[in-house]
Amino acid sequence: MPGSPIKAFGDDKINKEVHMKEGNCLICKLVTVIVSIGAINWGLMAFFQLDLVERIFGSMTGVSKVVYGVIGVAGLVKLVSVFATICPCCKSESCKK
């Protein structure tokens, strides 16, 4: 409708906002991959009683604690990023192409 306040789906402003929320920078992609690996590990634990981190690095060794810590921090970053832009790359103009 002409003069309608509703914006079209192809509107550039809307597309830029969606792009910024997706977090297409390297940091955001890395966080997403780490969180996904953690989720897959939890799924394997639930369905097959298989903990890949324990199998690869040993039961609660220093390395496995670091791996669990990195996955936990990535999960927190991903959760917070749902509500706010915390990525330094996404805050800069480099992600807002």
Protein Blocks (a to p, Z undefined) as FASTA:
>chain_A
ZZiabdcfklmklmmmmmmmnopafklmmmmmmmmmmmmmmmmmmmnopafklmmnoghi
fklmmmmmmmmmmmmmmmmmmmpcfbfklmmmmlmZZ
